[in-house]
Every structure is written in structure tokens, then in C-alpha cells.
């Protein structure tokens, strides 16, 4: 894999990996192996638009590592999708699955498209054609997509149906995050946001504090941000700021959660929907709150604004929201960052439960899903925290050390073929 030179989410992911690999004393060969992605498929495909014209889209599926099990990771629809972004996010999925000890490797995919510009019937045609293009690498035994930025359970539904049509029988386990009536699991839609609040509660608890007296600012009101807001409220925290791509709203005395509870995951415009002081997405990151939850896109907390973050804790709902330079500034300032691979792992944990349920054809009730998620997340948090204390390092480096150690152990045990 040719490595990027300009500052990017891939540079950040590689810098984070190098920091952990250095502490683990990883051999050069192993380090080079893990800096590269195993498989990279780039496809260009035509889609007939509703007005009769044909547009060509670029789609990507990257598998970073599959030593611990089938590749697992979301598919995003975003105009920012490119090969390096998908490589970085696939690598983060390998570490995420390993740190919470799921028997999965890491993958990611995406289509370079602004989904909001597609008309009613176009997302389905685009998804079915993309699914067909990547059918040569995905499957319930080898690579299992899930929702991510700009995709949802309908997109998963179309992928599952398309692959099932090709194979001639229903293959529910080919994707997770599906609608419940076709083999999805209860609790998946809320899982990532709920996990963010569960992990936040652990990190506050470790500092002798509780969510009950904590104020929270959340950047992003998609699936992760909106469900995190609801979970924080249910667990007693006060949500004081939220935002979407058009800007944010700050209410020092907290939002009326009944309004947030009712509102659909992706509301049109936070500033129109919620009453309070208007803030920009950048200003939201600098509000005087206890907990900051970046739950939108990568690269939000940088060396430019990290010095002005006032929260004592940053819990990463998004993947890659903090650059490595910002990480160092936050650590120097005594701000605890719970890294993405742990903080937002609730989603992939419940994806794993969905996959298991699809195979066993036996579906769990919501209590069982949530109890098991809390157990897996709780254990991972405890292991990461113990490692951070033992190694005198940040939670991010500790999480990566645990994850990288597990992946290298699997690679070494399996040996190098042939
Ligand atoms: N896209 C989500 C993530 O970044 C979920 C992945 C999955 O469930 O496979 O963690």
C-alpha cells in the first residue's frame, strides 16, 4: 500500500498504530505487514438516475486484516470517500474488533456520493449495483458490511436481498444492521450511541465521578449522536449541546429530552428544531462541559483547537475525530480521551450478536442484547484502563496495544503461509 504523505485520517491511524507498535517492540516485518491492507477493491459502476441519465460512481471495499476472523466493518456513502480514508477506517475496525475481543478482522467500504442529492429510487439502484460489484469479496463467512455514515438499515436490507438473489437463498448473515423482520437484532440501531454513554459512565466512574452530575456536548446528530443523547439522558447526564452539519444549539440548562426522544435520527436541521443559543460545530467543541462527544466525522479536534477544549473528558463517538497532534495536546492538558475503537465499539459488538443470531436462527430479547453488550464493553474498558495504568500511557495507546497484541498473536499462531 502506498502511504500518504499529506495529513489525513490514514496518517493519523498509522501514527496511532506506530505509537502502540513501538511500545510493543513489534518486529519490522510485522509492523510493515499491519500498516498495509490485505485486500483493496475499487469499482466504478453506472447507475441509471430517475431522469433517465446515467451516472458513474466509485465504490471501495477494503479488508485490512482477517487473522482473527471474517472482515467486519461499515459502508459509508459520502462525497469524502476515497481509498486512503477507507484504508484508515478498515484498519481502525481491525483494532476495534480486537480490543473488544470479537472474532472478526477489520474492513470498511464506501461509495463517493452525497446521499442527500439522490432522488427517491436512486439509493436502492445504486446500492444494489454496488453490492453486486463487491459481491466477489463480501459474504457471511468472509466479509460482513454494516451501516456507517450516510447509510442505514434500508441500505443493508438492499445489500442482503441483492446477495441473496445472486446466491439463490436468503443469506441474512451477509450484513448486520438490517431491519429486525429480516434477521436484524433488537438494539442494533441504538447500540453505538448507547455504548458511548456506557463507556462514558465507566471513564467518569474511574475518576470518581458519575454521569448524574455531568454535562455533555455532542457533535453530530446522526445515528450515533442522537442515540448517545438519548442514552446519556436515560443514564442521568445533562445534554447541553447538540449539532448537525448545519450547526449546533447550546442550552446551558439542558435540553428537554422529550423533544430529543421523539425526534428521528437524522433531523433536517438542529438549529431549526431545537431552542437555545446557536453555535457553530467548531464552537461546540470548545464549550464549558464535562464531557465532549465528537460523533460526526474524522479530523474535528486538531492541533489548532485542542488547546481550547474545555471538557475534562472526550469520548469519541465518531471514527478518527482527533488527530495525533491534538491527542498529544489533550494528554498534556490532563484531558482524558476515550478512543473511538473502544468508545464506539457498541455498534460492532451488537453487529456480532446479530451475526451470531442469524447463524443460529435464534433471536434474543432486548435485555439479553444490552446485557451482553454491557458485559463485553465493560470488560474491554477494564482491560484498557488496566493496561493504561500499567504502561503509564493514554487510553488510546493502551487500547491499541491490547488490540495489536491480539492481532499479532493470531497471525503468529496461524503462521505465514506457505
Ligand atoms: N460502522 C460501524 C463502526 O464504525 C459499525 C461496524 C459494524 O457493525 O460492522 O464501528
Boltz pocket constraint, residues with backbone or C-beta under 6 A from the ligand:
constraints:
  - pocket:
      binder: B
      contacts: [[A, 72], [A, 73], [A, 74], [A, 75], [A, 96], [A, 144], [A, 145], [A, 146], [A, 147], [A, 148], [A, 149], [A, 176], [A, 319], [A, 344], [A, 345], [A, 347], [A, 348], [A, 349], [A, 351]]
      max_distance: 6.0
